[in-house]
Amino acid sequence: MGKLKYVGLDVHKETITISILSGRKKTPDLETTILNREASIKRFFKKQMAESRIQACYEAGCTGFALKRYLAKLGIECIIAAPGKIPRRAGNKVKTDRRDARELARLLRNGDLEDIFMPSEQYESARDYLRAREDYCKDMQKNKQRLLSFLLRNGLSYSDGGNWTQKHKNWLNKIAFDDPLKQMTFDKYKTSVIECEQQLSDMDENIRKIAKSEPFADKAGRLRCFKGIDYLIALSIICEIGDFRRFRTAKAFMAYLGLIPSEYSSGAKKKRGSITKTGNSHLRKLLTEASWHYKFFGPVGKSLSERRKGQPSEIILHADKARRRLYKKFHSLTGRGKAPQVAIIAVERELAGFIWGVMAGDAA
């Protein structure tokens, strides 16, 4: 098979810049640019594999996992490097595609790159659908704001309670403009909101169906035992994390979500700051929403009881322990003068630990 060669790939939509290092040499054996097409990739790597063993890497980005999956079909081991964990040289002020590819090859040879988790194609498809729903939520917010801004410019504002309640929608339905163009504009804005609402309703129904199907049903059932977690958040956690066993401890899972405090310590000085906010921001946002449910405590409601039917008793006991502990945590912190927004982050951090316990730890 010949000697091992390390291949750094700087991947773009149309092209891939390649740098190949072997042994301890500082200068590349080969640097070139090929088209980002399967035929070009196969032709290049087949020639290299005839002479040597290949280990490749590229930086995670908008091109996703397609290249790694195709290289795996060719029998090539490939690492997708997490951008935030790639060592950067402070004095390096010149950036080119060839330099980037060469640096990736060097770091791969030195063992300094950390491979990101690659979900299965089924998990990735479900994750893309969930993220599409998030995009529709953003569109909904924009459409609603456009409608309210248009009405405000025309001297109309609702003052009988909150916006987007049923009373507010009834008020919207009664609005009529004498000017035909303004009426057309109003109708257009209102229709965009209604269409978005319908799209989200359809997507939520599909998400319920996905969460009830294999291979998600068992994991979703466990997660739905927690207060504040239903189909949407449960499926998002499953698809974003994949294999929970890749986190050896609950603290490692919290760190991945960016929920541990930052620290700036030197010598005798120790200073802790706000949470790091590294890792998966999408999942962190959803867990924040779930954590607000622990502000209140009471008997297990009808909805939560329904979600827990048929689940193992140890999972339910674990979720009940979280319910009691997180309620006490929130009110203990706010009772000491902490702002609710600060207290809820501490609750979220512990909720992440309980979730890890159910999915990978002692309660799994």
Residue pairs with C-beta under 8 A, 6 or more apart in sequence:
1 52
1 53
2 51
2 52
2 53
3 22
3 23
3 52
3 53
4 22
4 52
4 53
4 54
4 55
5 20
5 21
5 22
5 29
5 48
5 52
5 53
5 54
5 55
6 20
6 21
6 22
6 55
6 56
6 57
6 105
6 106
6 108
6 109
7 18
7 19
7 20
7 48
7 54
7 55
7 56
7 57
7 105
7 108
8 18
8 19
8 20
8 21
8 56
8 57
8 58
8 100
8 101
8 102
8 103
8 104
8 105
8 106
8 107
8 108
9 16
9 17
9 18
9 56
9 57
9 58
9 67
9 101
9 104
10 16
10 17
10 18
10 19
10 58
10 59
10 97
10 98
10 100
10 101
10 104
11 36
11 58
11 59
11 61
11 63
11 67
12 36
12 63
12 97
13 36
13 62
13 63
14 35
14 36
15 33
15 34
15 35
15 36
15 97
16 33
16 34
16 35
16 36
16 41
16 67
17 31
17 32
17 33
17 97
17 98
17 100
17 101
18 30
18 31
18 32
18 33
18 34
18 44
18 101
19 28
19 30
19 31
19 98
19 101
19 102
19 104
19 105
20 28
20 29
20 30
20 31
20 48
20 105
21 28
21 29
21 102
21 105
21 106
21 109
22 29
22 52
28 102
28 105
31 98
31 101
31 102
32 44
33 97
34 40
34 41
34 44
36 63
36 67
38 70
41 67
41 70
41 71
41 74
42 74
45 54
45 71
45 74
45 76
46 74
48 54
49 74
49 75
49 76
54 76
54 77
55 76
55 77
55 78
55 79
55 108
56 71
56 76
56 77
56 78
56 79
56 108
57 78
57 79
57 80
57 81
57 104
57 105
57 107
57 108
57 113
58 67
58 68
58 78
58 79
58 80
58 81
58 104
59 80
59 81
59 83
59 86
59 100
59 104
60 80
60 81
60 82
60 83
60 116
61 83
65 80
65 118
65 119
65 124
67 78
68 78
68 80
68 118
69 121
71 77
71 78
72 78
79 108
79 113
79 115
80 115
80 116
80 118
81 104
81 107
81 113
81 114
81 115
81 116
82 114
82 115
82 116
84 278
85 113
85 114
86 104
86 107
86 113
87 107
87 112
92 99
104 113
107 113
117 242
117 243
117 246
119 127
119 239
119 242
120 242
122 215
123 238
123 239
123 242
124 239
126 210
126 216
126 235
126 239
127 236
127 239
127 240
129 203
129 206
129 207
129 210
130 207
130 232
130 235
130 236
130 239
131 282
132 203
133 200
133 203
133 204
133 207
133 232
134 282
136 196
136 199
136 200
136 203
137 200
139 196
140 193
140 196
140 197
140 200
143 189
143 192
143 193
143 196
144 163
144 164
144 193
146 189
146 192
147 172
147 186
147 189
147 190
147 192
147 193
148 157
148 163
150 185
150 186
150 189
151 157
151 175
151 186
154 177
154 182
156 175
158 168
158 171
160 167
160 168
160 171
161 167
161 168
162 168
172 190
175 186
176 183
177 183
177 186
204 231
204 232
207 231
207 232
207 235
208 231
210 216
210 235
211 217
211 220
211 231
211 234
211 235
212 220
216 235
216 238
216 239
219 234
219 238
219 359
220 231
220 234
220 235
220 238
221 310
221 311
222 311
222 315
222 358
222 359
223 229
223 233
223 234
223 237
223 238
223 355
223 358
223 359
224 230
224 231
224 234
224 307
224 308
225 304
225 307
225 308
225 311
225 315
225 316
225 318
225 319
225 358
226 290
226 319
226 322
226 323
226 351
226 354
226 355
226 358
227 290
227 293
227 294
227 304
227 319
227 322
227 323
228 289
228 290
228 291
228 292
228 293
228 294
229 237
229 290
230 307
232 286
233 286
233 287
233 289
233 290
236 282
236 283
236 286
237 283
237 286
237 287
237 355
240 280
240 282
240 283
241 283
241 359
244 253
244 356
244 359
244 360
244 364
245 360
247 253
247 256
247 356
247 360
249 356
250 352
250 353
250 356
250 357
250 361
251 260
251 353
253 352
253 353
253 355
253 356
253 360
254 260
254 349
254 352
254 353
254 356
255 276
255 278
255 279
256 278
256 279
256 280
257 279
257 280
257 283
257 284
257 287
257 352
258 275
258 276
258 277
258 278
258 279
258 280
258 281
258 284
259 275
259 276
259 284
259 345
259 348
259 349
259 352
260 275
260 276
260 349
261 272
261 273
261 274
261 275
261 276
262 272
262 273
262 274
262 275
262 276
263 270
263 271
263 272
263 273
264 271
264 272
264 273
265 271
275 345
275 349
277 284
284 348
287 348
287 351
287 352
288 344
288 345
288 348
290 348
290 351
291 326
291 344
291 347
291 348
291 351
292 344
294 323
294 326
294 327
294 329
294 330
294 347
294 351
295 327
295 330
295 340
295 344
296 327
297 323
297 324
297 327
300 308
300 320
308 316
308 319
314 363
315 358
315 363
318 354
318 357
318 358
318 363
319 354
319 358
321 354
322 350
322 351
322 354
325 350
326 347
326 350
326 351
326 354
329 343
329 346
329 347
329 350
330 340
330 343
330 344
330 346
330 347
333 342
333 343
333 346
334 340
334 343
357 363
357 364
358 364
